[in-house]
Amino acid sequence: MKLFHPLTLLAALMLPLGALAADKKIVLIAGKPSHPPGAHEHRAGSLLFQKCLAGFPGVTVVVYDGGWPTKQVDGQAVDDDAALNDADAIVIYSDGGAKHPALVGERLATIGRHVKRGAGFGAIHYAVEPTKEKGQAEWLDWIGGAFEINWSVNPHWEGNFKPLPVHAVTRGVQPFATNDEWYFNMRFRPGMKGVTPILTDVPPASTMSRKDDAHAGNPAVREQVANQTPQHVMWVSENANGSRGFGFTGGHFHASWQKDDQRKLVLNAIVWLAKIEVPVGGVVSSVSAADIAANLDPKPAPKAKKKQP
């Protein structure tokens, strides 16, 4: 009988295990350009997250811009739903409401199939707002909360987030403050079942300076601000089928991703979404001014104000 050296045998036994340990695939879907320069930079933000996760072990990050993966068929760009088939996590950073890219055609059903099989789903900034008629029920199931018009609001204010809860996505994140378009008074699952608030603060009275409309104010939210009710502007969810979700309402200003703690928090959430262990110190990355200036959408310059006579 032929004998094998113990180390050779060990290496042979370990090879199949290594082959099985394939990278987790994270798909980042960036919406189309919108808003003035430096705001709603969905593509630049998604590419920045991809760069920050490039050296993270066990992860492959793919970015699709334009609102959805596409392929060419007879010279025409058509949806490539198959690009999501092996995704362990799907994150959308885009505009929302009636223009939400996930509400086009059968895309909502496509995401639903992947969440059902266990893929994580996340939404950043305006992407947390589908419509009440289409998408809101799914958002509540998939990420635990959603922006609802005539209930939720979208003012600009400085969120001061301290203390942070103990959770995998807050590992290595220190309390921080950011002036952003932090949405609040979100519509959450009844009883917050399976939902864990991550960023919470009391909005100042200035957030109610606008007139009531679908996004700016309503009697219910005015009462909450007057009563200094804490508001959750980021949360994570653990769903009944074992999938995970998160909603992050900030991210209006692209430059805010240069803030280490805000960036780390979202990177941690993306990794956690794919059921990858978040390191004790969180996802470590560095972002320079040049990184922030890279990949920005071509946008028209702001119109010059007319001089008064």
N, C-alpha and C positions, 0 to 999 in steps of 0.2 A: 504494500500500500504506500502510495506517495504521500509524504508529509510536507506541510506548508509551514514556512516560518510564521510565527504568531503575528508579526507586523503585517506580513503579506495578506494573511487571512483577514485581519482586521480591516485593512484597506479595501479588500474585496467586498466585505460585508457593508462597508460604509458607502460604496459607490451608488447603489440603488437609492439609498436615503438621500444622497446629494441630488440625484436626478429628480427625485420627487419634490425637492424643496424649491419649486419654481417661484420666481418673483411674483408678488401680488401686483395686479395691474390696476392702476388708478387712472380714470379718464376725467379730464378737466374739459368742460364744454364752455367756451367763451362766446358771449353774445356779440351781436353786431355793434359797430361804433354808434355812440350817442353822446349827448351832452358836450359841453365845451372841453377844450384841451385840459388834461389832468384829472378829469372826472369820468367815472364809468369806463375806465380803461380795462375792459374785460379781458381782451387778448393779452395786453402787456402784463396784467396781474396774474393771469393763468400761466404765462410763460415764466414769470418770476417765481411762482410756486414750483414749477417744474425744475427750474435751475436750483432752487434751494433744496429740493429733494433728490437731486441728481446723485449725490454721494450716499444717500441713505440706504443701508443694506436691506436687500429683500424686496425692493420696490422698483417698479417701472411706471413712469408717469407719461401719459400721452395727452397732448393738447389738440383739440379740434376747435377752430374758430368759425365764425359765421353763424353760430347757434346750434350746429348739429354736425355729426360726421357725415361726409358726403363722398360719393364716387361718381365717376364719369360713365354715362351710358348714352351711346349714340351722340356724343358731343354735348350732353346735358348733365348738369350736376343734379343728382338725386340722392335722397337719404340713404345712408349706408348703416342700417340698423345693426348689421352683423358686427360692426366695430365694437359694439357693447357686449357681445356674447360672452367674453371671458373677463369682463371687468369685475373687480372685487369692490370697487367704489366708483361712484359717478357724482361729480360735483358740477353744478351749473352756476356761473357768474355772468349775469346778463340783466337786461331790462326785464320788467315784468308786466303784470296786468294783461290786457288784451294782446300785447306784443310779445308775451313770453314765448320763447322758442319752443318750450316743452309742450305748448298747447296746439302746435301746428299738426294737422293731420292725425296720424296714429301714434305720435311720439309719446303721449302720456301713457298709452297702453303698453308701449315698448318698455318704458321705464318701470312700469308696474310689474311686468314679467320678471325683470331682473331683481327688483326688490323682493319679489315673492321667492326667488331662488336663494336669497340671502345677501345680495349685493347692498352695500351701503349707499345712501343718497344724501347729498348736502346741497344747500343753497346759500349763496352769498349775495348780500345787499338786495337790490331790487328783485332778484330771483326768488326771494321769499314770498313774493306776491304773485300768485296765480290769479284767477278770477273766482269769485264766490260760486259762480255757476259751473265752472270747469277748472278743476285742479285743487280747489281748497280741501275737499274731502280727502283727496289723495295726499296732499301735503300733511294734513293732520295725522294720517296713517303712517306716512313715510318719515317725516322729520318732527312730528309732534306739534307744530305750530305754523301759522301763516299770517301774513298781513291781510287784513280784511278792510275794504274801503268802507267809509262812514263809521268806522270803529277804531282802526289803527291810524297812527299819524306819522309823518316823516319830517320833523323839524331838524334843523342843524343846532347842535348843542354839544358842550363838552361833557362827555361821560367820564366820571371818575370812579374807577372800578377797584374797590377794596372793601373788605378782603375778598379773596377768590376762594371758591369752594375746593375741597379736596376731591380731585377727579383726575383720571388719566390725561385729559386734554389740558389741564392746568399745570402739569409737571414742568418745573423750571420757569414758570411764568410769574413775574413779579407784578404787584399792583401797578396800574398805569392809567393815564388820562389821555383822551384823544378827542379833538373837536371833529365831529363827523356828522353825517346825516343818520343818526341813530333812530331807527323806527321803534315805536313802542306801542303799548296797549295791544299786543298781538292777540290773535285768537288761538288759544291752546286747546289741547284735548281736555275733555271733562276731568276735573280732579288732577290735572297734570300727570295722568297715569303714564309712567315710563319716561317722563320728561324731567331732566335735571337742568335747572338754570345755571348758567356759567358766568355771564356778565349781567350785573344788576346795579342800578343806580336810581336815585330820585331825580327826575327831570326838573329843571328850574321853571319858574313861572313864565319866563320868556318864551318857552316852547309853545305857549298858547297865545302868542301875539297876533296870529293870523286869524282871518275869518273862518267860520265853519265851512268846510266843503269835504269832498270825498277823501282827501288825504291830509288836510290841515287841522281839522278840529271838529268836535261834536260834543254835545252836553255830557255824555258819559266820561269821555277822557278829560274834559275840563274839571269835572268833579274829582277825578283821581289825582290830577296834578295839584289841585287846591288842597287835597287831603294828604299830599306828599306820599302817595302810594309808590313803593319801589316798583320799578319796571325792568323786565327781563329783555335784554337786547341780543343775547346769544344764549343758545340752549343746545342740549344734545338729547337724543332719544334712543331708548332701547326698546325695540318693537317685539310684538308677541311672537313673530316668526323667527326671531333671532337676528334680524337685520338691524342696522344702526342708522341714525340720521343726525343731522345738525343744521341749525339755522344761525347765520351770522348777519345781523342787519347793517353793520358798518361796511366800510369799503368804498364809500362814495369818492373819496380823494385818493388817487393812486399813491401820492407821496406818503400817505400814512403807513404804507407797507414797509417803510424804512424804520419804523419803530419796532425795536427788537421784540418786545413783549407781545404786541398785537400780532406781529407776523408769526411768532412762535406758537401762539395760541391757535391760529388757524391751521398752521402746518401740523401741529399735534392732532387737531380735529380731523384733518384729512387722513392722516396715518391711522388714527383710531377707527375711522369709518371703515377702513379695509380690514379691520380686526388684526392689526399689527400692534405689538406691544410698544407703547410709547416709552422712550428712555426716561430714566429717573430725572435727568436734567432737561427733558424735552428735546425737540428737534433743533439741533444747532445749525445756524446759518448766519451769513453776513450779507448785507446788501449795501452797495455803494450808491452815490449819487448818479454814477454812470449807469448802474443797473436800473435805477428808477427811470432814467431818461430813455432806456432802450425799449424798442417795440411799440412805441406809442402810436395810436391810431392817427391817420391823417384827418384833421378836423379843420373846418373853416375858422379863421381868426374871429374873435369877438367883434361885432360891429362897433365902429367908433361912434361915440355919442355926439349928437349935433350940438354945436355951440349955440348958446342962447344969444339972441340979438341984443 
